[in-house]
Amino acid sequence: MGLFGSKRPNPSTAYIDASLDHHRPWESYHKEPSAFCCSVRASCPSSAPSDLRTKEMRSFHPGASKAPMKFRMPTAENFVPIRLDLDIDGQRFKDAFTWNPNDPDSEVINFAKRTVKDLKLPPTFVTQIAQSIQTQLAEFHSYEGQEMHIKEKIVPLKIDLRVNNTVIRDQFLWDINNLESDPEEFARTFCKDLDIGDPEVGPAIAVSIREQLYEIATQSISSARETRVGKKGRRGADIVANSYVFCSKAGNTVDLGKLFGSKGSVIRKRKEWYLYEPIVDILSNEEVGALDAREELNARLKRKLDEKDESFQTRYSHG
């Protein structure tokens, strides 16, 4: 696996339907795992304390480059994370999976038809599923050809998922300059190490990692633009070039200079060990039912608010 070992949390939920087919990251699109991916968990006994997992902070990978590179996922496989959350006539469908952006467009509608048939959804879902996938793929393709500026960066990633009855919370550091990293292999080893039996958990973890890496990759496009603007832009470029501080979407900031020191050691202080341990909880059916009911209520309230906003904007845009 890859650079710094897996560890702990912050909430969100994911619903993965394992019955969906070959776009699952566990299946035919996944190839041989890379030799150097992203967690030192595999190189240490599972019982080893977090601070014993050490590597040089500065590592050189085949894909590493100081110069801008063309946009792609910063992983060995250029798979796109896709997330669906559809509600039609009171019936809700949620799913998350990866997609090969090189697949022909015809595969999207075929996938939508198979999904609706397999899950016995109303036929109206076919169009909605296909459109949602196509929209997300179109956004991915819109970045292709643009330059992104990925320096030597170690970024914090967080996993906070509920998949069926299993809750997983973890945080770890990921080398986004390692273009041979493999989120699917990382997730497989994670589940094996923690004896997670639900086969849907691994794909959920891999998708969550890919979503965060995708966001970082798209943000790096604007970083590359900053390096090309004049005098003011040079200041932005300096910030990128010296990016020992990373701010995630959730607003969490990691100062890597303070965290690891000038020597690049990743040995953690004993008092911080508890922060970097994965948490896995198994919920009872009653707890799952209560969470599902709460999430459904929140979803309904959100839809009503969205409808009111749309109505308000429509009324005043024509006024």
ABEGO torsion letter per residue (X at the ends): XBBBBBBBBEBBBBBBBAABBAABAABAABBBBBABBBEAAAABBAABBAAABBBBABBBBAABBABBBBBBBBBABBBBBBBBBBBBGGBBBBBBBBBBAABBAAAAAAAAAAAAAAAGBBAAAAAAAAAAAAAAAAAAAAABGBBBBBBBBBBBBBBBBBBEABBBBBBBBBBAABAABBAAAAAAAAAAAAGBABAAAAAAAAAAAAAAAAAAAAAAAAAAAAAABBAAAAAAAAAAAABABBBBAAGBBBBAAAAAEAAGBABBBAAAAAAABBBBBBBBAAAAAAAAAAAAAAAAAAAAAAAAAAAAAAAAAAX
